[in-house]
Amino acid sequence: MFRKILVANRGEIALRIIRAARELGIQTVAVHSVADAESLHVKFADEAVCIGPASPTESYLDIPSIIAAAEMASADAIHPGYGFLSENAKFADICKLCGFTFIGPPPELIRVMGDKIEARATMKDAGLPILPGCDEVESEEEALEIAREVGCPLIIKAAAGGGGRGMKVVWDEAELPTALELARTEAITAFGNGALYIERYVQKPRHIEFQVAADVHGNVVHLAERECSVQRRHQKLIEEAPSPILSMKKRKEVGDIITKALRHIGYSNVGTVELLMDENEELYFMEMNTRIQVEHPVTEQVTGVDLIRLQIELAAENPLPYDGDFLSPKGHSIECRINAEDPETFAPSPGTISAFHIPGGLGVRVDTFVTQDSIIHPHYDSLIAKLIVHDHNRQAAINRMKSALSEFVVEGIKTNIPFHRLALENEEFVGGQYDTHIVERILK
């Protein structure tokens, strides 16, 4: 096991990693920007190193500064958390080159899954269903051929995409040339990569993802699925586990295909296979995230597995501690992301928190890095807390979440707590019959 881990992140995930490491008897090193000097992850780590100004590009995304901090602290492993450098294959390469264990999958698999075109082709070869379309579109003529073959509507996606950037929906063949040009320009601007691919557009999709874990000895397990369809502009707001629509039979069928595919590509550490469910309740591979997800707590609540601890153990080349390739979920868990933003416009709301009270009680968990008087800076993501509940079934979990939200107090800034209250009263959500456009309907 590692002696000392450097946590290359901030906020609640940095605290989460520090807690897991402490339980394993591992020392931790926090890195922080000037703006985060008083943050809780800095206070609770065994050591802390300032790596630059508030701007992420000059601190949390500055690879030389992070490596220098790891060398100065004599760390032997680096945990990237999520966001920032967590899916940066170059960073994973450099960690290895400098003698640090990167707590995540091998760099070559991060690289493959980071390119949506390559990931699509790789998972197709491994046996996962793929939406009709093409792996890469290189010309307008090829795009028109695909449109005639598959039919509209279609969606154009950037190979290096994320967060909805470089993505265009085409409803009519005549729109295709303009949409291609716009998507390519946006992709180049956002990612420095203009490669595009095309798929059949699912008009009322559900976003379902499977949590997976694998060791270096060839063992793979899936920990069932999460439903992540409550999202706005491709940003998730509410997640739950398991999905209210997936049957045990379908869970096993899809899970078996996924574990087989991951063995085929030689995956190791934790990851998430993201799938799109169409109107016929068929699931198709969308992408794979080679890191821990923001919404991992709902899986932890229904399986009893500490996924951060598992990441660390797998990076230390320990075998998976489970028999079989599936951990069945018990009960139901829901997570609401508490963001510092206007509940109606979703505009960021930075500032100083003047009052802060978190809910408690049986089956209630809050992952946060803020306290009263914490400053929410405009430089970073607006997530300030994750409210997670667990109960014996979905309706009980909804009731528990409504109660917990009523106790959650954040003053001095705006938050999206009022939105969550609306969502939990929504008939579609309560009935479990919703898709990725539900937020638009809730806010009407």
Secondary structure as GFF3:
##gff-version 3
##sequence-region A 1 444
A	DSSP	beta_strand	4	7	.	.	.	ID=ss1
A	DSSP	alpha_helix	11	23	.	.	.	ID=ss2
A	DSSP	beta_strand	27	33	.	.	.	ID=ss3
A	DSSP	three_ten_helix	34	36	.	.	.	ID=ss4
A	DSSP	alpha_helix	40	44	.	.	.	ID=ss5
A	DSSP	beta_strand	47	52	.	.	.	ID=ss6
A	DSSP	three_ten_helix	56	58	.	.	.	ID=ss7
A	DSSP	alpha_helix	63	73	.	.	.	ID=ss8
A	DSSP	beta_strand	77	79	.	.	.	ID=ss9
A	DSSP	alpha_helix	89	97	.	.	.	ID=ss10
A	DSSP	beta_strand	101	102	.	.	.	ID=ss11
A	DSSP	alpha_helix	107	114	.	.	.	ID=ss12
A	DSSP	alpha_helix	116	125	.	.	.	ID=ss13
A	DSSP	beta_strand	133	137	.	.	.	ID=ss14
A	DSSP	alpha_helix	140	150	.	.	.	ID=ss15
A	DSSP	beta_strand	154	158	.	.	.	ID=ss16
A	DSSP	beta_strand	168	170	.	.	.	ID=ss17
A	DSSP	three_ten_helix	173	175	.	.	.	ID=ss18
A	DSSP	alpha_helix	176	191	.	.	.	ID=ss19
A	DSSP	beta_strand	196	200	.	.	.	ID=ss20
A	DSSP	beta_strand	206	214	.	.	.	ID=ss21
A	DSSP	beta_strand	220	232	.	.	.	ID=ss22
A	DSSP	beta_strand	235	241	.	.	.	ID=ss23
A	DSSP	alpha_helix	248	265	.	.	.	ID=ss24
A	DSSP	beta_strand	269	277	.	.	.	ID=ss25
A	DSSP	beta_strand	283	289	.	.	.	ID=ss26
A	DSSP	alpha_helix	296	303	.	.	.	ID=ss27
A	DSSP	alpha_helix	307	315	.	.	.	ID=ss28
A	DSSP	beta_strand	332	339	.	.	.	ID=ss29
A	DSSP	beta_strand	351	352	.	.	.	ID=ss30
A	DSSP	beta_strand	355	357	.	.	.	ID=ss31
A	DSSP	beta_strand	364	368	.	.	.	ID=ss32
A	DSSP	beta_strand	375	376	.	.	.	ID=ss33
A	DSSP	beta_strand	383	391	.	.	.	ID=ss34
A	DSSP	alpha_helix	394	407	.	.	.	ID=ss35
A	DSSP	beta_strand	409	411	.	.	.	ID=ss36
A	DSSP	alpha_helix	417	425	.	.	.	ID=ss37
A	DSSP	alpha_helix	427	431	.	.	.	ID=ss38
A	DSSP	alpha_helix	438	442	.	.	.	ID=ss39
###
